[in-house]
């Protein structure tokens, strides 16, 4: 199968995937809320309006497509009651895929969602992710689901404020940081498989670090001077009572700090290729 529609294509983590799929020879169409914006990001690729909250748009965008890749996420300033791409969007995409005759659904999930239920931890955003996986599995359409560890892109994308690299206090668990470029190559290799079976892949990088170790490595190899600043999770939790973005922040920091991630990606490396980008190389390669 060669024809792939990438939904949520303007997202930071979707762009390396689109590039890798294009390099691998797939026929890519990018979809999102603004086709004009996507044309600017991906010159030369077909871009269509495909709002996850509009099933008719999704059906139209999926016509003639064999694979649909969903790059959806929870916005940091959103609330549970707001329309959510990983809730209503996934529901719409599954129904549209059935109507359009799509042959495979592909979904970007996460590893840290598995912290849900551990140590009494409950968060609606993780519940949405678990429900999204169930909807896809129950669709009757062959699926491929990726469960990545923390992306290296999280650091410059969400954690640098001026000359400060913001991390949470209390980090005790390691994360196998993965570069989105390595992930994109693994996605392309996974979608070359033409066996019609369901697939789930754990995505992890070369080495596990807690946030303190990762921040130290990043700062030592980044081109601009940075200092680590630690935010106490209990304080962020209190601020989160009044501020939705802070509420998101303490929930995700608590999970990333404590989820007992273990290396489990040997099969992925053997079948989809071993990552090559280290955290040192990634930091040094940023402008």
N, C-alpha and C positions, 0 to 999 in steps of 0.2 A: 504494500500500500504506500502510495507516494503523496497523496493530497492531504495536507494538514491545515486545519484552522486553529490558530492560536488565539484564545480569548484572554483578555486582560494583558494584551501584548505590550502596552506602554509601561508596564511595571518593570522595576529595576532588575528583577530576577528573570523576567521573560526575555529580555533583549539578548543575553548571551545564548539562551536556548534557541531563539529564532536564528541567530547567526550560525550556531552549530548545525541546526537542521538544514539550513540553506547550503552550508558547506558540504553537507552529506548528500546533497542532491534531491532533497524533498521539495515538492511544490508547495510553497508556504503562502497562506493568506492570513493576514493579521487583522484581528477584530477588537473593537473596544467602543467606548462611548463617542469618540471623535475620530472619524476616518481621516480628516485633514491632519490632525495631530500625528496619527500613525504614519501617514505618507511622509511627513517631515522626519520621523525617526527612522523609517525604513524605506528610503528611496529605492524605487525599482520593484518593490513587492506590492502585490495587490492588497489594498486596505479596504475594509468594510465597516460600516457602523453595526455594532453588535452589542447592544446594552444588555448586560446580564439580567436586568429586571424587565426586559421586554421579550417575551417568548416569540412573538411574531418576527422580530428582528433576528433572533437567533435561528429560527427555522430558515429564514431567507439566507442567512450567512452560511448555513450548513449545507445548503443544496450543492450536491456534487462533491462534498468533502468525505473523505474516508476516515480520518482521525480528527478528533477534537481534543486539544490540549487546554486545560483550564488552569490559569494562573490567577487565582482569586485569593483574597486575604481580608482580614478584619482591619478596618481603618482605626488608627489609634485613638481618635477622638470620637468614635461612634459608640452608641449604646446598644444593648441587647435588643431593644425594641425597634431600632432603626432597620431598614432593609439591609440585608447582609449578602454580599456576593456568594459567600460559602454556604448560605442557607437558601434563600429564595433564588439566588443565581444558579446554584447547582441544581436545584429542583427544576428550574426552567430549562437549563442546558440538557439535562437528562431527558425531559419530555420532548424537547426540540430534536434531540439526536434520534430518538425513536421515530419521530415523524419524518425526519429527513433521510433515514436509512444509514446513519453513520455506523461504521464498522468497529470502531474502538474509541473508548473514552480514556483520557489520560489526565491525571490529577496530581498537583503538587500539594502534598500534605506536610507533615513535620514529624520529627522524632520526639520533641519535647512535649507534644500533646499527650504522650503517654504518662506524663506526671499527674494527669487528672485522676483523682481518687487516692493518690499517695499522700500520707501524712495529713489526711483530712482536707486536702486541697481540692477546691471546686471552683471552676471558672467557666462562665457561659461560652467564652470564645473557644475553649478547647472542646466543649460539648458540641458546638457547631461543627468543628472539624471532624469529630468522631461520627456525627450524624451524616456529614457529607460523604465520608467513606462508605457508610452503610447504604446510602441512596445509590451510589455508583455501583456497589456490589450487587444490589438488588435489582438493578436496571435490566438485567438480561443481556446487556451489551458487553462484549469482551473489554476488559479494562487493564490499564497499567497505572499503578499508584507508586509514587516516590515519597519516601520518608527521609528527608535530609536532616542532618545535624545543623548547627548554626552556620550560616553563610558568612564568609569573610566580609562581604559587602555590608553587613550589619554595622560594622565598626565605623567606616566613614559616612555611611548613610544615615545612621541614627544616633551615634554616640559622641561625635566630636562637636563641641561648642566652643568656638573661638580657638584658644590654645589649650583647651582642656579635653581630655578623653574621659568621658563620664562612665563609670562602672558602678555596680551595686556592691555594697558591703556584704560580707557573709558568703562569698563564693567558695563552695567546697567541692563541686562536681566538675569533672572534665568534659569538654565538648570537642569533638573531632571536626574542627573548622574546615569547611569546604569552599573552594572558589567557585563562583557561578559558571565560569568558563569550563571547569572540569565537569561540573554537573551537566552542562549543556551537551558535552561530548557523550556522556553516559546516556542521556536521554536519546540522542541520535542513534547510538548503538542498540539501545533497548527497542526502539521502534523499527529497526531493521529486521527484528524477529517476525516471521510470518507464520507462526504456528497456530494462531487463533485461540491461544490459551490466555488465562488471566495471569498477570504478573504483579508482584510487589517487590520493591527494591529499597534496601536501606542504603542511604547515601552518606558517606563519611569521608573526611580528609585523612591526611597522612599521620597526624599526631594529635593527641588529646591534650588540651590545656584548660585550666580553670581561668576565670576572668582576670585574675591578678597576673598570671603568667602570660596570657594573651596580650594584655595591655602593655606589659613590659616589652615583649617582642615587637609589637607594633610600633611603639614609641621609638625604640632603638633603630628601626629601619625606615621610618617615615621621613620624608624629606623636610618637613617643617617641625619646629620644636613644639612638643606637647608635654603636658603634665597630667598625671592621673588624678582624677578627683572622684572620691567614693561617696555615693549617695546612700545613706542609711535606709534600708527597705522599710523599717517601721515608720520613719518620717514620711517617706513617699506614700505609704499606705494611708496615713492621716490626711495628707494633702489630697489624695485620691477621693476622699469623701466629697470634696467640693469641685474637683477638676477631673474630667473624664480621661484626659491624656495621662495624667498621673495615675489614675486608677488602672489604666492599661499597663503603665510602666511597672507598678509594683507587682502586678500579677505575673507579667512575663519575666521580670527579674527574679522573683521568688522561684519560679519553675526552672529557669536556666541555672540558677545558683545551686539547686538541690536535686534536679533530675539525675538519677544514677546511671548515666549513659555508659555503656560498655561498647568496645569495638565489636561490630557484628557484620562488617561489610566485605568479608572475604569472598563470598559468592558474587557480589556485585563487581568487585575488582577483577575476578577471574573471567566473568562473562561480559562485562561492559567496559573494562579498562580501568587501570589504576590511576588515581589522581596524580598530577605532577606538580601542582602549585603549592609551595609552602607558604605559611603565614608571613615569613620573612620576605619571600619574593613578592608576595602580593603587596605588602606595605611599601617596599622599595619601589615598586612599579607605579605607584600613585603619584600624580603630579604635585 
